[in-house]
Amino acid sequence: MAMDNQNYLVSAVKAARLAGKIILEYYGKPASSFMLADKGNSNSIVTKADKEAEEAIVAYLSEKVPGSSFLGEEGGKTGSS
């Protein structure tokens, strides 16, 4: 059964809240304690929080909206579309 726009929105909001909980686990800690990489300048770093939040969004939405594709800032393209 296809999802309607309201169900897409509900799933997106739930995924965002899930990612927010992950990010809040790192809030207030020094970035150096969970920094994974430097994208080439000091203003663009990749943190464990970034990767975990993005992975949680992709995993959640992949389950709720099978066949979806994603283009993430940290993880790149996933899915077949």
N, C-alpha and C positions, 0 to 999 in steps of 0.2 A: 504494500500500500504506500503510495506516495505521500510525502509530508506536505502540509500546506505551509504558507509563509509564517504563520503564528508558531507552529511547531519548530520551524527552523530558528526563529528568534528565541524561543524558550531554550532550545539546545545551545545556541550561541551564548546566551546569558549564563547558563549553568557552566559551560566550559570556561568562560571568563572568570566566574567566581571561584572555580576550582584552581585556576592559575593564580588568582589573587591570593588565595590561601597559601599556596606554595611560596610566592614572592614574599609574603608577610613573615614567613619563617626566617628569612634572611634580613629583614628590615632592621636597621640599627647596628648591624654588624659591619665591621670594616670590609670594604669590597675586596681587599687583598686576601681575606680569609676564604673567599669563594670565587675568586677570579680564575677563569680558565684560559683565556687567550686575549691577545691584543690585536685589534683589526688593523693595525698600522699607525695608529696615533693614540695619544693618551686620552682622548675624549670618546673613544669607541672601543669598549671592552666587551668581552663575552663572559658572562658569569654563569655559575652553576644554576642560579635562580632563573636566568634567561632560558637556558636549555631545558630545565625541568618543567618550567611553565609552558613552554612551547610544546614539549613532548606530551604533557598532560592534555592540552587542548586538542592536539592531533589524535591522541588515543581515544579521548571521549567522543569527539565528533565522528571519528571513523566507525565507532560502535553505533552511534545514534543515526548517522547518515551514511550507510554503506555505499561504497563506490565514489566517495568524495575524494578530491585531490586538494593538496595544500601547498602553498608557497610560503615558507617561513623565513624569517630573518636569520635565524641561527641554523636551522636544519635543511634549508633548501626545499626542493620540490619533493613531495611524496604523493603517491597515488598514480592512477593510470590516465587520468584525463589531461 
